[in-house]
Amino acid sequence: MRRTGTTRRGALAATGALAAGAVLAGCGSDDDGTDGGTKGSAHGASPVRAEKALRTGATRTTATLLAGYEQVLRAHPTTAAALTPLRDAVRAHLEALSPEKTPALGMARSRATTHAAAVKELAAAERSAADAYTALLLEAPGELARLLASVAAACAAHAYLLTELAKETPA
């Protein structure tokens, strides 16, 4: 008898396909008619500012997500074994998106009183972050688009893992 519903293997395969599609969409010629600011033209400053604005928005999203992990880990220390690797990945995303400096963590307030509810909130935050990064892809230049696609795919995978963890965590 075949099992119905979503399996972990199926969800990870779908996440991988989504990531591959996003990366392929970001691939291609980065030559959009501008020189990217490398030749000192008047048009070069605008794409640089646009990329900086996109990075700032993505960095803010990631910092808020990282703050959510930190808050849940403080409030529910028994979740540390499961959440620490995911939190560390989010920290790595933050460093990749903002290589010059590490921004201050955003404010995240959890209303959850149980471990399972806190993990569900993190899963929702990961889904929201994945959506935010995906929305930025349309405006991002090549290399940043590839980075955002990768981070969005990681957030989608984290959301899935957190959803499964919430199901396994006693209320």
Backbone as CSV, one residue per row, in Angstrom:
resi,resn,N_x,N_y,N_z,CA_x,CA_y,CA_z,C_x,C_y,C_z
1,MET,0.845,-1.170,0.000,0.000,0.000,0.000,0.891,1.234,0.000
2,ARG,0.662,2.124,-0.907,1.469,3.329,-1.046,0.976,4.386,-0.082
3,ARG,1.909,5.035,0.562,1.588,6.106,1.503,1.175,7.350,0.738
4,THR,0.149,8.007,1.218,-0.294,9.247,0.588,0.185,10.428,1.399
5,GLY,0.164,11.580,0.810,0.582,12.782,1.516,2.022,13.145,1.187
6,THR,2.499,14.171,1.820,3.841,14.666,1.581,4.843,13.875,2.415
7,THR,5.890,13.426,1.762,6.957,12.740,2.464,8.153,13.678,2.548
8,ARG,9.063,13.393,3.434,10.253,14.224,3.544,11.039,14.205,2.242
9,ARG,11.168,13.022,1.649,11.919,12.900,0.395,11.258,13.756,-0.691
10,GLY,9.947,13.702,-0.774,9.230,14.488,-1.779,9.373,15.979,-1.546
11,ALA,9.288,16.387,-0.287,9.414,17.811,0.022,10.818,18.314,-0.270
12,LEU,11.820,17.519,0.077,13.198,17.931,-0.210,13.456,17.955,-1.711
13,ALA,12.886,17.016,-2.451,13.039,17.021,-3.909,12.385,18.269,-4.499
14,ALA,11.204,18.621,-3.987,10.527,19.821,-4.475,11.324,21.076,-4.135
15,THR,11.890,21.110,-2.939,12.714,22.259,-2.543,13.933,22.362,-3.436
16,GLY,14.553,21.218,-3.734,15.708,21.220,-4.621,15.342,21.693,-6.015
17,ALA,14.195,21.257,-6.508,13.747,21.696,-7.828,13.468,23.190,-7.834
18,LEU,12.868,23.693,-6.766,12.611,25.124,-6.652,13.917,25.906,-6.646
19,ALA,14.879,25.415,-5.880,16.176,26.093,-5.816,16.866,26.068,-7.163
20,ALA,16.837,24.927,-7.835,17.475,24.823,-9.148,16.814,25.773,-10.144
21,GLY,15.504,25.837,-10.109,14.798,26.759,-10.999,15.144,28.208,-10.711
22,ALA,15.234,28.546,-9.436,15.571,29.917,-9.071,17.002,30.252,-9.471
23,VAL,17.904,29.306,-9.281,19.296,29.543,-9.658,19.412,29.680,-11.162
24,LEU,18.723,28.815,-11.902,18.777,28.907,-13.357,18.170,30.207,-13.852
25,ALA,17.133,30.678,-13.178,16.545,31.959,-13.560,17.522,33.094,-13.317
26,GLY,18.368,32.957,-12.304,19.361,33.981,-12.014,20.585,33.882,-12.899
27,CYS,20.752,32.725,-13.553,21.915,32.530,-14.430,21.676,33.227,-15.759
28,GLY,22.745,33.437,-16.446,22.635,34.069,-17.755,23.520,35.282,-17.788
29,SER,23.317,36.056,-18.781,24.162,37.223,-18.970,23.856,38.283,-17.925
30,ASP,24.892,38.748,-17.290,24.743,39.842,-16.349,24.855,41.181,-17.058
31,ASP,25.038,41.169,-18.375,25.201,42.396,-19.140,23.835,42.956,-19.470
32,ASP,23.400,43.945,-18.686,22.103,44.562,-18.911,22.238,45.944,-19.531
33,GLY,23.405,46.195,-20.118,23.608,47.480,-20.760,24.290,48.480,-19.861
34,THR,24.483,48.174,-18.608,25.191,49.071,-17.710,26.556,48.495,-17.441
35,ASP,27.458,49.315,-16.972,28.795,48.809,-16.701,28.976,48.444,-15.245
36,GLY,27.908,48.503,-14.453,27.974,48.076,-13.058,28.841,48.972,-12.198
37,GLY,29.168,50.162,-12.693,29.962,51.092,-11.905,31.453,50.855,-12.016
38,THR,31.878,49.951,-12.877,33.299,49.651,-12.945,34.052,50.639,-13.817
39,LYS,33.370,51.353,-14.701,34.056,52.297,-15.589,33.816,53.739,-15.205
40,GLY,33.108,53.955,-14.095,32.929,55.311,-13.604,31.883,56.125,-14.332
41,SER,30.985,55.507,-15.049,29.965,56.267,-15.757,28.916,56.770,-14.774
42,ALA,28.112,57.692,-15.221,27.054,58.246,-14.380,25.980,57.210,-14.107
43,HIS,25.816,56.252,-15.024,24.792,55.223,-14.844,25.225,54.149,-13.860
44,GLY,26.505,54.028,-13.554,27.027,52.982,-12.694,26.590,53.108,-11.248
45,ALA,26.318,54.311,-10.770,25.966,54.521,-9.368,24.575,53.973,-9.050
46,SER,23.646,54.077,-9.969,22.282,53.642,-9.708,22.172,52.133,-9.466
47,PRO,22.766,51.276,-10.299,22.699,49.839,-10.009,23.373,49.461,-8.692
48,VAL,24.443,50.160,-8.358,25.127,49.888,-7.094,24.209,50.232,-5.923
49,ARG,23.545,51.371,-6.021,22.606,51.769,-4.957,21.440,50.805,-4.875
50,ALA,20.949,50.357,-6.030,19.822,49.423,-6.040,20.223,48.101,-5.390
51,GLU,21.420,47.603,-5.706,21.874,46.357,-5.096,22.054,46.526,-3.592
52,LYS,22.578,47.667,-3.187,22.760,47.919,-1.753,21.405,47.936,-1.037
53,ALA,20.402,48.539,-1.664,19.063,48.576,-1.067,18.478,47.166,-0.955
54,LEU,18.679,46.346,-1.991,18.193,44.965,-1.942,18.898,44.182,-0.841
55,ARG,20.215,44.353,-0.733,20.977,43.664,0.319,20.516,44.121,1.702
56,THR,20.246,45.409,1.842,19.792,45.929,3.132,18.462,45.299,3.530
57,GLY,17.536,45.204,2.590,16.247,44.578,2.883,16.395,43.108,3.239
58,ALA,17.215,42.397,2.471,17.432,40.976,2.738,18.143,40.783,4.076
59,THR,19.083,41.664,4.374,19.816,41.584,5.638,18.879,41.817,6.817
60,ARG,17.988,42.757,6.680,17.021,43.044,7.746,16.122,41.829,7.994
61,THR,15.660,41.202,6.922,14.828,40.001,7.047,15.584,38.893,7.769
62,THR,16.850,38.698,7.373,17.656,37.635,7.969,17.974,37.921,9.429
63,ALA,18.276,39.179,9.736,18.575,39.544,11.126,17.361,39.316,12.022
64,THR,16.181,39.614,11.522,14.959,39.386,12.295,14.725,37.891,12.498
65,LEU,14.989,37.105,11.459,14.851,35.655,11.565,15.839,35.089,12.581
66,LEU,17.074,35.559,12.533,18.082,35.100,13.490,17.683,35.476,14.917
67,ALA,17.140,36.659,15.092,16.671,37.074,16.416,15.552,36.155,16.909
68,GLY,14.704,35.694,15.992,13.643,34.755,16.359,14.217,33.447,16.876
69,TYR,15.240,32.955,16.197,15.893,31.729,16.666,16.505,31.943,18.046
70,GLU,17.189,33.046,18.215,17.832,33.332,19.506,16.790,33.403,20.622
71,GLN,15.661,34.041,20.352,14.613,34.188,21.361,14.025,32.838,21.737
72,VAL,13.766,31.987,20.735,13.205,30.663,21.019,14.218,29.810,21.777
73,LEU,15.482,29.896,21.405,16.505,29.118,22.106,16.646,29.555,23.562
74,ARG,16.480,30.844,23.831,16.525,31.316,25.224,15.289,30.862,25.998
75,ALA,14.126,30.968,25.374,12.876,30.640,26.057,12.670,29.125,26.205
76,HIS,13.198,28.355,25.265,12.987,26.896,25.269,14.327,26.201,25.025
77,PRO,15.183,26.141,26.031,16.522,25.562,25.852,16.518,24.091,25.435
78,THR,15.436,23.391,25.668,15.392,21.979,25.277,15.338,21.799,23.758
79,THR,15.080,22.863,23.027,15.036,22.787,21.563,16.411,23.018,20.937
80,ALA,17.420,23.243,21.752,18.747,23.620,21.243,19.327,22.604,20.283
81,ALA,19.201,21.328,20.573,19.795,20.311,19.704,19.234,20.386,18.285
82,ALA,17.954,20.641,18.157,17.325,20.696,16.842,17.485,22.055,16.173
83,LEU,17.448,23.124,16.952,17.431,24.462,16.358,18.813,25.067,16.121
84,THR,19.814,24.648,16.863,21.140,25.260,16.735,21.705,25.148,15.317
85,PRO,21.636,23.996,14.641,22.168,23.941,13.270,21.431,24.874,12.306
86,LEU,20.117,24.993,12.483,19.347,25.888,11.618,19.681,27.344,11.914
87,ARG,19.818,27.665,13.204,20.206,29.018,13.580,21.574,29.374,13.010
88,ASP,22.514,28.431,13.073,23.851,28.667,12.538,23.814,28.903,11.026
89,ALA,22.932,28.189,10.330,22.782,28.409,8.887,22.234,29.804,8.608
90,VAL,21.276,30.246,9.413,20.721,31.595,9.241,21.810,32.632,9.509
91,ARG,22.654,32.385,10.495,23.762,33.293,10.775,24.721,33.362,9.565
92,ALA,24.975,32.223,8.947,25.828,32.197,7.750,25.176,32.970,6.599
93,HIS,23.861,32.868,6.478,23.149,33.640,5.452,23.326,35.131,5.709
94,LEU,23.236,35.520,6.974,23.388,36.924,7.336,24.777,37.433,6.947
95,GLU,25.791,36.628,7.225,27.157,37.024,6.873,27.343,37.094,5.362
96,ALA,26.698,36.206,4.614,26.812,36.222,3.155,26.102,37.425,2.548
97,LEU,24.971,37.790,3.125,24.213,38.920,2.591,24.806,40.261,2.979
98,SER,25.498,40.309,4.091,26.070,41.560,4.586,27.530,41.326,4.958
99,PRO,28.413,41.141,3.950,29.802,40.788,4.245,30.606,41.908,4.900
100,GLU,30.219,43.156,4.698,30.998,44.269,5.255,30.909,44.331,6.771
101,LYS,29.714,44.154,7.289,29.494,44.260,8.731,28.315,43.378,9.111
102,THR,28.318,42.946,10.331,27.194,42.164,10.825,26.209,43.131,11.465
103,PRO,24.993,43.204,10.932,24.016,44.138,11.469,23.501,43.693,12.832
104,ALA,22.942,44.645,13.544,22.315,44.333,14.827,21.101,43.440,14.563
105,LEU,20.851,42.529,15.471,19.711,41.641,15.311,18.414,42.411,15.433
106,GLY,17.448,42.022,14.614,16.135,42.634,14.671,15.398,42.187,15.928
107,MET,14.265,42.759,16.136,13.446,42.403,17.293,12.472,41.304,16.888
108,ALA,12.441,40.262,17.656,11.490,39.175,17.425,10.855,38.825,18.760
109,ARG,9.567,38.894,18.797,8.825,38.555,20.014,7.946,37.366,19.728
110,SER,8.120,36.343,20.526,7.303,35.145,20.367,6.179,35.171,21.390
111,ARG,4.991,34.807,20.923,3.843,34.702,21.831,3.651,33.258,22.256
112,ALA,4.500,32.385,21.752,4.350,30.952,22.020,4.738,30.621,23.450
113,THR,3.948,29.763,24.060,4.248,29.332,25.426,4.759,27.902,25.459
114,THR,4.568,27.145,24.378,5.040,25.770,24.332,6.149,25.634,23.301
115,HIS,6.915,24.549,23.426,7.986,24.290,22.463,7.430,24.169,21.053
116,ALA,6.361,23.386,20.920,5.784,23.147,19.601,5.293,24.447,18.965
117,ALA,4.643,25.290,19.743,4.140,26.560,19.204,5.299,27.469,18.789
118,ALA,6.372,27.473,19.575,7.535,28.297,19.234,8.179,27.819,17.937
119,VAL,8.263,26.508,17.768,8.840,25.949,16.546,7.936,26.253,15.348
120,LYS,6.620,26.200,15.547,5.683,26.547,14.472,5.850,28.010,14.064
121,GLU,6.061,28.890,15.040,6.297,30.304,14.721,7.574,30.474,13.899
122,LEU,8.617,29.740,14.259,9.859,29.803,13.477,9.631,29.297,12.054
123,ALA,8.845,28.244,11.901,8.551,27.721,10.567,7.827,28.778,9.734
124,ALA,6.874,29.461,10.349,6.155,30.532,9.643,7.104,31.677,9.283
125,ALA,8.026,32.010,10.180,8.995,33.068,9.900,9.925,32.667,8.759
126,GLU,10.322,31.404,8.706,11.169,30.913,7.610,10.417,30.985,6.277
127,ARG,9.131,30.600,6.276,8.340,30.690,5.046,8.212,32.137,4.591
128,SER,7.988,33.022,5.535,7.872,34.441,5.212,9.187,34.985,4.648
129,ALA,10.300,34.570,5.239,11.608,35.008,4.755,11.855,34.473,3.343
130,ALA,11.508,33.211,3.101,11.680,32.631,1.763,10.876,33.427,0.737
131,ASP,9.663,33.808,1.097,8.840,34.615,0.196,9.470,35.988,-0.053
132,ALA,10.027,36.586,0.996,10.657,37.897,0.842,11.871,37.826,-0.080
133,TYR,12.702,36.814,0.095,13.875,36.666,-0.768,13.468,36.397,-2.212
134,THR,12.441,35.581,-2.391,11.967,35.266,-3.738,11.450,36.519,-4.429
135,ALA,10.761,37.376,-3.696,10.256,38.622,-4.270,11.409,39.542,-4.709
136,LEU,12.504,39.517,-3.970,13.647,40.357,-4.319,14.383,39.863,-5.558
137,LEU,14.207,38.600,-5.908,14.913,38.017,-7.059,14.649,38.769,-8.353
138,LEU,13.441,39.269,-8.521,13.084,39.933,-9.771,13.903,41.192,-10.021
139,GLU,14.359,41.831,-8.972,15.095,43.086,-9.105,16.593,42.928,-8.948
140,ALA,17.039,41.778,-8.463,18.448,41.597,-8.111,19.307,41.319,-9.341
141,PRO,20.517,41.876,-9.355,21.460,41.538,-10.422,21.956,40.105,-10.248
142,GLY,22.598,39.565,-11.261,22.996,38.164,-11.350,23.518,37.507,-10.092
143,GLU,24.639,37.953,-9.577,25.257,37.279,-8.431,24.388,37.368,-7.183
144,LEU,23.802,38.526,-6.922,22.914,38.666,-5.768,21.664,37.810,-5.950
145,ALA,21.154,37.713,-7.180,19.985,36.874,-7.448,20.290,35.413,-7.127
146,ARG,21.468,34.959,-7.490,21.846,33.576,-7.185,21.933,33.354,-5.679
147,LEU,22.498,34.322,-4.970,22.589,34.214,-3.510,21.200,34.202,-2.881
148,LEU,20.334,35.109,-3.319,18.976,35.168,-2.778,18.195,33.888,-3.069
149,ALA,18.391,33.324,-4.256,17.712,32.070,-4.598,18.169,30.950,-3.673
150,SER,19.453,30.918,-3.410,19.997,29.889,-2.524,19.462,30.051,-1.105
151,VAL,19.436,31.264,-0.617,18.944,31.519,0.737,17.443,31.234,0.819
152,ALA,16.694,31.598,-0.220,15.251,31.313,-0.234,15.004,29.809,-0.195
153,ALA,15.787,29.053,-0.944,15.635,27.593,-0.941,15.975,27.018,0.431
154,ALA,17.019,27.548,1.060,17.380,27.084,2.405,16.263,27.396,3.394
155,CYS,15.663,28.576,3.287,14.554,28.932,4.177,13.361,28.003,3.975
156,ALA,13.081,27.652,2.732,11.979,26.725,2.460,12.271,25.361,3.086
157,ALA,13.508,24.908,2.974,13.875,23.631,3.595,13.787,23.722,5.118
158,HIS,14.243,24.841,5.684,14.148,25.035,7.136,12.686,25.019,7.577
159,ALA,11.826,25.684,6.821,10.404,25.725,7.173,9.822,24.317,7.202
160,TYR,10.189,23.517,6.223,9.711,22.130,6.195,10.212,21.362,7.414
161,LEU,11.506,21.465,7.688,12.080,20.743,8.826,11.463,21.195,10.141
162,LEU,11.235,22.479,10.283,10.625,22.999,11.513,9.179,22.539,11.655
163,THR,8.466,22.476,10.545,7.080,21.992,10.580,7.039,20.547,11.038
164,GLU,7.956,19.739,10.513,8.024,18.331,10.935,8.434,18.234,12.405
165,LEU,9.372,19.066,12.826,9.812,19.064,14.228,8.658,19.440,15.153
166,ALA,7.858,20.412,14.745,6.710,20.821,15.572,5.727,19.674,15.750
167,LYS,5.576,18.857,14.721,4.674,17.708,14.814,5.201,16.677,15.806
168,GLU,6.526,16.564,15.875,7.155,15.559,16.749,7.367,16.056,18.173
169,THR,7.290,17.377,18.362,7.551,17.965,19.671,6.296,17.886,20.527
170,PRO,6.442,17.393,21.765,5.260,17.336,22.636,4.782,18.741,22.985
171,ALA,3.488,18.899,23.035,2.890,20.223,23.289,3.082,20.679,24.712
